[in-house]
Amino acid sequence: MKLLRTIAAAAFLLSTLGSASRPAAADALSVDEMKTIAEEAYIYFYPLVTMDVSRRQFTNIEAGKMIGRGPANTFSNIPAFPTAEFRGVVRPNFDTLYSSGWLDLTGGPVVLSVPDTAGRYYMMPMLDMWTDVFAVPGKRTTGTGAGDFAVVPPGWKGKLPKGVQRIDAPTPYVWVIGRTQTNGPQDYDPVHQLQAAYKLTPLADWGKKPRAITVKIDPSVDMKTPPLNQVNDMPARQYFAYATKLMKLHPPHITDQPIVARMQRIGLVAGKYFDFDKADPAMQQALKEGAADGLKKMQALAPTLGRAVNGWRVNTDTMGVYGTYYLKRAVIAMVGLGANLPEDAVYPLNIGDSDGKPLTGEHKYLLHFDKGETPPNQAFWSVTMYDAEGFQVANSLNRFAIGDRDALKYNLDGSLDLCIQHDSPGADRESNWLPSPASGTLGVTMRIYAPADSVLDGSWVPPAVKRVD
């Protein structure tokens, strides 16, 4: 009897293995099921495809030819805040200057070196190709002293030089989006000195004379169309083939097994070329419709992402590291690629005044903080003005943001009033004036760097903006 049970168990195991190895076509699915999985796959892949399209475009250029772009394993530093005419990205910040670098770890580790910032706030968030933040050297985490951090690729087993700290990267390409506190244009010079001291050095070159970094220009890379448009307009045939190819180099996270298993049922296998043209017509149609529906779902969620409180939309949950919340991860990649961990920065977005009506340039508003109730943080905070499209608008003060590093005037009781309006509130109140466009919907955004726990757990929330005319 025991022998029979053993034979039966072996037969069951063999049958299971056999069914697991059968091609996806043998797994009968309805058209609706195929389309549902295709939609899930589109959303799951979106950050990976967006990151790679961005990486290829941003690194396919010689150093110094375009601000914010340059060869892999080098920093491209942003030297100044955007002007009123700048339209390169939406909702740029006026609190920090950026130092951007794409790491290529396929040839081995790359060492990030930072100088002593003498207490100045900075952070170097590192994103894997799925857009998860996996490390953040900086004031909050490693302090402001000088340091060397070796970012190593998956599976690397070598030894590091003494004093070099190891950071394990989940993928062999990494985006470092450095930010350095900048207290207005008058603060540029010391920040530029720090930016010049941020270094990326291949471990193979450590201790040697720095060599010139060259780039072999790939003429097939679209250098004009923004990555967002390239991805959103990508045909399903190209999108899914591209994504499965990328998964060979950038494996799914260990917690992704359920979605990976579901995608295999429609033939989307990590590292295996997906030949769209060999799929049957029903599958091709399901992939096309699933991709279109996935993008629509992302676009529908974008305006409502986060919790709404006092006319602000606040995102603190599953930001920077998204777990299996693939829809949110995709939406953030679409509207704000490179998002920080909430412990590093939170960006409340205004969606209405105290009466629930959108802020417009035709009216005057007051943002009042009771004594001791300004945004709690371990770094600094600001409020930035944009138009409806997320761009800054020229004004008489050339002021696009206001915050705790400005010469604000507090009320006698210790409270603070910020004036949000187009016309000057008068010379005695201009120190607290955030100029707005003359008309149209306003895109007011608050930024809180190194927010206190009360911001993260929701016990502190931004006060409502009140219309005062």
Secondary structure, DSSP 4 states (H G I P E B T S, - for coil): -HHHHHHHHHHHHHHHHHHHHS-GGGS---HHHHHHHHHHHHHHHHHHHHHHHHHHHHHSS-TTSSTT---TTS-EE--SPPPTT--SSSS--SSEEEEEEEEE-TTS-EEEEE---TT--EE--EE-TTS-EEE--BTTTT-SS-EEEEEE-TT------TTEEEEE-SSSEEEEEEEEE--SGGGHHHHHHHHHH-EEEEGGGTTS----------TTS-SSS-HHHHHHT--HHHHHHHHHHHHHHSPPPGGGHHHHHHHHTTT--TTS---GGGS-HHHHHHHHHHHHHHHHHHHHHGGG-SEEETTEEE--TT-S--TT-HHHHHHHHHHHTTPPPTTTEE--EE---TTSPPPBTTS-EEEEE-TT-SPPEEEEEEEE---TTS-----TT---EEETTS-PPPPTTS-EEEEEESS---GGGGGGEEE--SSSB---EEEEEEE-HHHHTTSS-PPPEEE--
